[in-house]
Amino acid sequence: MAGRPRTISEERIMVALAVAIGRVGPGRLTLADVAGEAGVSTGVLVGRYGSKRDLLLGFVRWGLAGKAFVQRMRTAFDSADDPVEGLIRAVVRSAGPDVGPEEFANHLAFLHFELADPEFRALLGEHDAAVRAELAACLRSAAASGHLVAGADVDALAAAVDSIRNGTQLTWAMTRSEPLAEALRRDLSTLLSPYRSDKEDR
């Protein structure tokens, strides 16, 4: 039994944690919820992480260390011939699929939890910096290939794109008048259209 925890991958636990947070929210979340979702004993989680807070911190650090979030954006960007369309795909991919109101609210509650804790908030700052750096890299690629007007401030545009990425999701959560992907596409197209040097060819 002593070797068993090492056979349980961290990814398996973290994926289970994300599912459990969506189902019950961070406030009601227990180690037993995560253990049940991952198919392991609660003792495995206690032995590896100790407390619920340390498990949640591990979740955020795991996401940063693995760069899975940014990699999903990069893959979506690289799949498009048009880098501006690639940027839009990257942001849509980062938002993930539409989820129900309760699940979205539970994930939003986790964000509130993170913002209220200085250690979590510092990690959120690292995450946001990594996302904005990736968005800026996408925009620089678009500028270099002639798809953005000369002189466009890519850092300012990256900040604006990131604001839309976050703000549109919140608005969508309140209204749900259209699929999230469509709302993001519309708002990003509105922002980026004046900066596209190839718009007359589309």
N, C-alpha and C positions, 0 to 999 in steps of 0.2 A: 504493500500500500504506500510505502514511503516514496516510491518513484512515480506514483500515479499522477500527481499534479503536473509533473513535467511533460506528460503526454498530452495534456490539454492545451491546445494552442491559444495564445493570447487573442488572436483574431476571432476564434470561436466565442470566447467570453465577451469580447467587445461588441460583436454583432448581436449577441443575445442581450447585452445590456441596452443597446439602442432600441431593440424591439420592446424590451420591458419598459423602458422609459416612455415610449410611445403609447403603451397600453395603460400604464398606471400613473405616469408622471413621477417626477423626482421626489416629491414629498412623501408619497405612499410607497415608493420603491423600497424593497427589502433585498438583502442578499439572497434570500430564498427565492424571490421572483427571478433574479438573474440566474441562479443555479438551476432552477427548473427549466428555464428557457434554453440554457446551455447543455442540459442533460448531465450535470455534475452535482456533487454534494455541496452543501453550503460550506462544509469544512474546507473544501478545496479553495474556495474564494477567501475564506478567513485566513487560511495558511499563506495564500499568495499576496493578498492585499490588506488584510487586517480589518479595516472598517469600510462602511459604505462610502464615506467621504473619500478615502484613499482609492477606492475602486473607481469612483467618478473622476478623480484627478488622473488616475491611470488611463481612463477612457480619453480624456482630452489630450494628454501627452502622447498617447498612442496615435491619435489622429495627426498630431503635428509631426511626430517622428517618422511615421510612414509616408507622410505627404500624399495619402490616398485621395484626399479631397482635391488638391491641386492637380494631381495626376489625371483624375477624371476630367477636369477642365481641359487639360493639355491634349488628351486623347480626342475629345470632341472638337477642339480647335484644329488639330492636325487632319481631321477627317474631311474638312471642307476645302474646296479649291479657292473660294473667295475668303480671305482672312477676316473680313468684317462679318460675314455670315458665320465663320468659324468662332468668332468671339461671342456672337449671340448664342450659338449652340453650346459653347462652354458654360455660359451663365445659366442657360436653361438646364443643362446637365447637372450643374452644381446645386440647383434647387431641388432636384429629385422629383419623383412622381407626385401627383396629387394625393393627398391623404385626407381622411375624414376630419371633421371639425374637432373632435375630442383628441385625436392623435396629434393634430397640429398644436392644439392648446397645451398638451402635455410637453411637447418639445419646446414650445415657447416658455413654459414654466421652468424648464431646465435652463434656458437662456437667462431668465430672471434670477435663478439660483446662482448662476455663474457671475452675473454682474454684481451681485450683493457680496461676493467673497473676493477679497483682494488677490488671493493666489490664483483663483480661476480667472479673474478679470485680466491678470497679466498674461495668462495663456491665450485668452481671447484676443488680446492685442497682437500677440505673435501670429495667431491664425489670420487675423485681418490683414496684417502686413504681408503675409505670404500670398494671400489672395490678390491683394492690390498689385503686388509685384508681378504676379502671373498675368493679370489683366493688362498691366502696362507693357509687358513683353509681347502680348498678343497685338496690342495697338501699335507698337514699334514695328512689328512684322508687317502689319497692314500698311503703315506709312512707307516702309522700305520698298514694298512691292507696288507702290503708287495707288493704293486703294483709299488712302486718306489724303486730304489736302495738305500741301506743304505748310509746315509751320504749326501744325496742330499740336497743342499741348497734351501730350499723351498721359502725363502724370495726372493732370487735372481731369482728363476724360476718364482715366481709370478710376479715380475717386468717385466721379459721377455715375459710372457704370456700377460700381460697388454699392452706391446709395440706392440705385434702382433695384439691384439684386435683392437688397434687404427690404426696402420700402414697398415694392410691388408685392412681395410675399405677404406682408402685413395687410395691405389693402385687400388683396385677394382673399385672405382668411376671413375678412369681415363681410365681403360682398359675394364672392364665389359666383360672379355673373358669367364667367367664362373659364376655360381650363387655365391653370397657372402658366403653362408653357406659352399660350397665346397672349396672355397679359404681359409676360416678360418680353416676348418678341415685339409686341406693339410699343411698349415703353422704350425699349432699347433702340428700336428703329427710329422712333421720334427723336431720341437724343443724337444718334449717330448720323442720320441722314444728311444734315447740313455739312458734315465733315467728310462725306464720301466724294472722292474725286472721280469715281466711275459711275455716278448716279445717272448720267445721261445715257449710259450704255445699257442700263438695266430695263 
